[in-house]
Amino acid sequence: MTTNFITKTKPPLWAGALIVGIGLLPSFSALAQEDAATESKLKLSGYVSIVGGKTTSGSLQGNIGPSSITGTDCPCYVADWNNAGIYGDQFTLRPESRIGVQGKYTLNEKAGITMQLVSRGTKATPDLAWAFVSYKLDQNFELYLGRKRIPLYYYSDFQDIGVAYPWVSPPPELYGWEATNYNGASLRYNRSIGDASLTASFFAGQEKVNNSRYQKIYYPEGRTQVRWNNIIGGDVEVNNGPLTLRAVLMGADVSTINRNSANPVDSQATLRAYGLAANLDMDQWFVLSEFTQLTRKYSDYKVTDPVVTVGAGMRLGKWTPFVNYAHFGERTTNSELFQVGNYHRSSVSLRYDLSSSSAVKTQVDRNVDDSKVLGGNTTVLRISYDRVF
């Protein structure tokens, strides 16, 4: 068993990055104000989330669970599948804490360059999350070339920005696969139709993830390489007053290779995904809901993952209580070749807005592992501080 990180005396690199980032917040704010005053072509912005938590109770039948990541035995809770952010029975800031810094340089009235670096508690080095050139073709169309977030979910573009939503983090049942970014091109369309606004995009590209932390949950030995090739898809979003509707359709060719593991992997699959989101915001109270289904077709079998999340909240001055329910279910055409995982989760969140750019939140999750292969039944307590600058 690996040593739990909280027993180490030497702080990891990500902790230093967070401390430095928080210390530099006033400097970034001053830079932003100076940019506004001088109409600088370079705009700097960013965000920080310090998230801590632990499991308070739990049970697990058997010894199946992602303990190789946490350094502790399960039951445990996977809060971030893509980055292997997992909580055990000892309090930790590591699974979900993060800081991001973004720079946007305006070349002229039509073109610009955007780059974003993100440092996470689960990784020793920062990631290049965004790196693209944008060009406005006319008042409705804009072209993007480079590295962007795959727009598979409603919150995909800003899922790391904690002040943008009522939860401590977006529902992990949806927001967490091996690949979240892609290198390629997209064309976005915006226009107003009466009182409604319409946004649509077409995107295409590919992504390669070396030593995938998502796969490390299942295959702790060896280095796994994941490729999402021939990514192609489109999304459309309509907003009319309090109602926002969004739909997305996407396909890709997925390969996963780990030849050094004690449990070798070499798989090829065709991925098809679609999603629907419906949000209703009546100022004081609001409802958030999203459904997606991903299907992977292998040579010998097929796996389908329908996922749903729905929640409701109420704004009471600076306070926002929010309740949520989510369910992740898998189906397969061959149970001998693939063991399905199913779980459902209920949560209660309470957010307090410190200002228009910062908030603190606390959340209690009750996760029930129906299949008893995804970490066990757990109750999780988390608290976060989120800020944009």
C-alpha positions in Angstrom: 0.0 0.0 0.0 1.3 3.5 -0.8 1.9 6.0 1.9 -0.9 8.4 2.5 0.2 11.9 1.4 -0.9 13.6 4.6 1.8 11.8 6.5 4.6 13.3 4.4 6.6 16.2 5.9 7.6 17.7 2.6 4.8 19.8 1.0 4.0 18.8 -2.6 4.6 21.3 -5.5 0.9 21.9 -6.0 0.6 23.2 -2.4 3.4 25.8 -3.1 1.6 26.8 -6.3 -1.6 27.4 -4.4 0.1 29.5 -1.7 2.0 31.6 -4.3 -1.2 32.0 -6.3 -3.2 33.2 -3.3 -0.4 35.6 -2.4 -0.4 37.0 -5.9 -4.2 37.6 -6.0 -3.8 41.3 -5.2 -1.1 41.7 -7.8 -3.4 40.0 -10.4 -6.2 42.3 -9.4 -4.0 45.4 -9.7 -2.8 44.2 -13.1 -6.3 43.7 -14.3 -7.2 47.2 -13.2 -4.1 48.6 -14.9 -5.1 46.8 -18.1 -8.5 48.3 -18.0 -7.2 51.7 -17.4 -4.6 51.6 -20.2 -6.7 49.5 -22.6 -3.9 47.0 -22.7 -4.1 44.2 -25.3 -3.2 41.7 -22.6 -5.8 40.6 -20.1 -4.9 38.5 -17.1 -7.5 36.6 -15.1 -7.7 33.4 -13.0 -9.4 31.4 -10.3 -8.6 29.5 -7.2 -10.4 26.8 -5.3 -9.2 25.4 -2.0 -11.3 22.3 -1.3 -10.9 20.0 1.7 -12.8 16.9 2.8 -13.0 13.4 4.1 -15.3 10.4 4.3 -17.1 10.3 7.7 -18.6 6.8 7.3 -18.8 4.0 4.9 -18.9 0.3 4.1 -17.6 -2.0 1.4 -18.2 -5.6 0.5 -14.9 -7.1 -0.6 -11.7 -5.2 -1.3 -12.5 -3.7 -4.6 -11.8 0.1 -4.8 -9.4 2.8 -5.9 -7.1 2.6 -2.7 -3.9 2.8 -4.8 -4.6 6.5 -5.4 -5.6 7.5 -1.9 -3.1 5.4 0.0 -5.9 4.2 2.3 -8.3 1.4 2.1 -11.8 2.0 0.8 -14.6 2.8 1.3 -13.6 6.0 -0.5 -15.3 8.7 -2.7 -14.2 9.6 -6.2 -14.9 13.4 -6.5 -12.9 13.9 -9.7 -12.6 10.9 -12.0 -10.5 12.6 -14.7 -7.8 13.7 -12.2 -8.2 10.8 -9.7 -9.3 13.1 -6.9 -10.4 10.7 -4.2 -11.3 11.2 -0.6 -10.6 8.7 2.2 -11.1 8.7 5.9 -8.4 11.3 6.6 -9.0 15.0 5.9 -7.1 16.2 2.8 -6.9 19.3 0.5 -5.4 17.3 -2.4 -8.2 15.8 -4.5 -9.9 18.9 -5.8 -7.8 22.0 -4.9 -6.7 23.9 -8.0 -5.5 27.3 -9.3 -5.8 28.5 -12.9 -4.3 31.6 -14.6 -5.4 32.8 -18.0 -4.0 35.3 -20.4 -5.8 36.7 -23.4 -3.9 38.8 -25.9 -5.9 40.8 -28.5 -4.2 40.9 -31.8 -6.8 43.2 -33.4 -10.5 43.8 -33.4 -11.1 40.3 -34.8 -8.3 38.0 -33.6 -6.9 37.0 -30.2 -4.8 34.4 -28.4 -5.9 32.7 -25.2 -3.8 30.5 -22.9 -4.6 29.0 -19.5 -2.5 27.0 -17.1 -4.0 24.9 -14.3 -2.2 23.5 -11.3 -4.1 20.7 -9.3 -3.5 19.1 -6.0 -3.4 15.7 -7.7 -0.5 16.5 -10.0 3.0 17.8 -9.4 3.1 19.9 -12.6 0.7 22.4 -14.2 -1.4 21.5 -17.2 -2.0 23.6 -20.3 -5.8 23.6 -20.3 -6.3 26.2 -23.1 -4.2 27.4 -25.9 -6.0 28.7 -29.0 -6.3 31.4 -31.5 -9.8 33.0 -32.1 -10.9 34.9 -35.2 -14.3 36.6 -35.7 -15.5 36.0 -39.2 -18.5 38.3 -38.8 -20.9 39.4 -36.1 -22.3 35.9 -35.7 -19.5 33.4 -36.5 -16.2 32.9 -34.6 -13.4 30.4 -35.5 -11.1 28.8 -32.9 -7.9 26.8 -33.6 -5.9 25.1 -30.9 -6.5 23.5 -27.5 -9.9 23.8 -25.9 -12.2 21.9 -23.5 -14.5 19.3 -25.1 -18.0 20.8 -24.8 -19.6 17.6 -23.8 -21.4 19.0 -20.7 -23.2 22.2 -19.8 -20.4 23.3 -17.4 -17.5 21.9 -19.4 -15.9 25.3 -20.3 -15.9 26.5 -16.7 -16.1 23.3 -14.6 -13.0 24.3 -12.7 -14.4 27.8 -11.7 -16.0 27.1 -8.3 -17.9 30.4 -8.0 -19.9 29.5 -11.2 -22.1 26.8 -9.6 -23.8 26.0 -6.2 -22.0 22.6 -5.6 -18.5 22.2 -4.2 -17.7 20.6 -7.6 -19.9 19.6 -10.6 -21.5 16.2 -10.4 -18.7 13.6 -10.9 -21.2 11.2 -12.4 -21.0 13.3 -15.6 -17.9 15.4 -15.4 -15.1 12.9 -15.4 -13.7 10.8 -18.3 -10.1 10.1 -19.5 -10.2 13.1 -21.9 -11.6 16.5 -21.1 -9.7 18.6 -23.7 -9.0 18.3 -27.4 -6.6 19.8 -30.0 -8.4 20.9 -33.1 -10.9 23.5 -34.4 -14.3 24.7 -33.7 -16.8 27.1 -35.3 -19.2 29.0 -33.0 -22.4 30.8 -34.0 -24.2 33.3 -31.9 -27.3 35.3 -32.6 -30.5 36.7 -31.0 -34.0 35.7 -32.1 -36.5 38.0 -30.5 -36.1 37.7 -26.7 -34.1 34.4 -27.1 -30.4 33.9 -27.7 -29.0 31.0 -29.7 -25.5 29.6 -29.5 -24.3 26.7 -31.6 -20.9 25.1 -32.4 -19.3 22.5 -34.5 -16.0 21.0 -33.2 -13.4 18.4 -34.4 -10.0 17.2 -33.2 -8.1 14.7 -31.1 -6.5 14.2 -27.7 -3.7 12.0 -26.3 -3.4 11.5 -22.5 -0.2 9.9 -21.2 -0.2 8.2 -17.9 -4.0 8.8 -17.5 -4.9 9.3 -13.9 -8.5 8.2 -14.7 -7.1 4.8 -15.9 -4.8 4.6 -12.9 -7.8 4.2 -10.7 -8.4 0.9 -12.4 -4.9 0.0 -13.4 -2.4 1.3 -10.8 0.6 -0.5 -12.3 2.3 0.7 -15.5 1.7 3.8 -17.7 -1.5 4.0 -19.6 -1.9 5.9 -22.8 -5.4 7.0 -23.9 -6.2 8.4 -27.3 -9.4 10.0 -28.5 -9.1 10.3 -32.2 -11.5 11.7 -34.8 -13.4 13.7 -32.2 -16.3 15.3 -34.0 -19.5 16.8 -32.7 -21.8 19.8 -32.2 -23.9 21.5 -29.6 -26.7 24.0 -29.5 -27.9 26.2 -26.6 -31.0 28.3 -26.4 -31.8 30.8 -23.6 -35.1 32.5 -23.3 -35.6 34.4 -20.1 -35.4 32.0 -17.1 -35.1 28.9 -19.3 -31.9 27.5 -20.8 -31.9 24.4 -22.9 -28.8 22.7 -24.3 -28.1 19.6 -26.5 -24.9 18.0 -27.6 -23.9 15.1 -29.9 -20.4 13.7 -30.2 -18.4 10.8 -31.6 -14.7 9.6 -31.3 -12.5 6.6 -31.7 -10.9 5.6 -28.4 -7.9 3.5 -27.7 -6.4 2.5 -24.4 -3.0 0.8 -24.0 -1.1 -0.3 -21.0 1.4 -3.1 -21.8 3.5 -2.7 -18.6 0.7 -3.4 -16.2 0.2 -6.7 -14.3 -3.2 -6.5 -16.0 -2.4 -5.5 -19.6 -4.8 -3.4 -21.5 -5.1 -2.9 -25.3 -8.6 -1.9 -26.3 -10.2 -0.1 -29.2 -13.7 1.3 -29.1 -16.0 3.6 -31.0 -17.5 6.2 -28.7 -20.9 7.9 -29.3 -22.3 10.4 -26.8 -25.3 12.7 -26.5 -26.5 15.0 -23.8 -29.4 17.2 -22.8 -29.5 20.0 -20.1 -32.4 22.0 -18.9 -32.0 24.9 -16.3 -34.7 27.1 -14.9 -33.8 30.2 -13.0 -36.6 32.2 -11.4 -34.2 34.6 -9.5 -34.9 33.4 -6.0 -35.2 29.7 -6.8 -33.6 27.6 -9.6 -33.4 24.1 -11.0 -30.4 22.5 -12.6 -30.6 19.2 -14.6 -28.5 17.3 -17.1 -28.6 13.9 -18.8 -25.9 12.3 -20.9 -25.4 8.8 -22.4 -22.0 7.5 -23.6 -21.8 4.3 -25.6 -18.5 2.5 -26.3 -18.7 -0.3 -28.9 -15.8 -2.8 -28.7 -15.2 -5.7 -31.0 -16.9 -8.2 -28.6 -19.3 -6.2 -26.6 -20.9 -2.8 -26.0 -21.1 -0.6 -22.8 -23.7 2.1 -22.3 -23.5 4.7 -19.5 -26.7 6.7 -18.9 -26.2 9.4 -16.3 -28.6 11.9 -14.8 -28.3 14.7 -12.3 -31.1 17.1 -11.0 -31.1 19.6 -8.2 -32.9 22.6 -6.9 -31.7 25.6 -4.8 -32.9 28.9 -3.4 -31.1 32.2 -3.0 -31.7 33.8 0.4 -29.5 36.9 0.4 -25.9 35.8 0.5 -26.9 32.2 1.3 -27.8 29.5 -1.2 -28.9 26.1 0.0 -29.0 23.4 -2.7 -30.1 19.8 -2.9 -29.1 17.3 -5.6 -29.6 13.8 -6.8 -27.4 12.0 -9.4 -27.3 8.4 -10.8 -24.6 6.7 -12.8 -25.5 3.3 -14.4 -23.8 1.0 -16.8 -25.2 -1.7 -19.1 -23.2 -4.2 -21.1 -24.0 -6.8 -23.8 -21.5 -9.2 -22.3 -21.2 -9.3 -18.5 -18.5 -11.9 -18.6 -16.1 -9.5 -20.4 -17.1 -6.3 -18.6 -18.2 -5.8 -15.0 -20.7 -3.0 -14.8 -20.6 -0.3 -12.1 -23.7 1.5 -10.8 -24.1 4.1 -8.0 -26.4 6.9 -6.9 -25.7 10.0 -4.8 -27.7 12.5 -2.8 -26.2 15.8 -1.6 -27.0 18.9 0.4 -24.9 22.0 -0.3 -24.8 25.4 1.4 -23.1 28.4 -0.3 -22.2 31.8 1.2 -21.2 34.6 -1.1 -18.3 36.6 0.5 -18.4 39.0 -2.5 -19.3 39.0 -6.2 -16.1 37.1 -6.9 -15.7 34.8 -3.9 -17.7 32.2 -1.9 -17.4 29.5 0.7 -19.4 26.3 0.4 -20.0 23.2 2.4 -21.5 19.9 1.1 -22.5 16.6 2.5 -22.8 13.7 0.0 -24.2 10.2 0.6 -22.9 7.9 -2.1 -24.4 4.4 -2.5 -22.3 1.9 -4.5 -25.1 -0.3 -5.9 -22.6 -2.5 -7.8 -20.1 -2.7 -4.9 -17.1 -2.2 -7.3 -16.7 1.6 -7.2 -15.4 2.4 -3.8 -18.2 1.4 -1.5 -21.0 3.2 0.3 -19.7 6.5 1.7 -20.8 9.7 3.4 -18.5 12.6 2.5 -18.1 16.1 4.1 -16.4 18.8 2.1 -15.7 22.5 2.4 -14.4 25.0 -0.2 -13.2 28.5 -0.7 -13.6 29.7 -4.3 -12.5 33.0 -5.9 -12.0 34.5 -9.3 -9.5 37.3 -10.0 
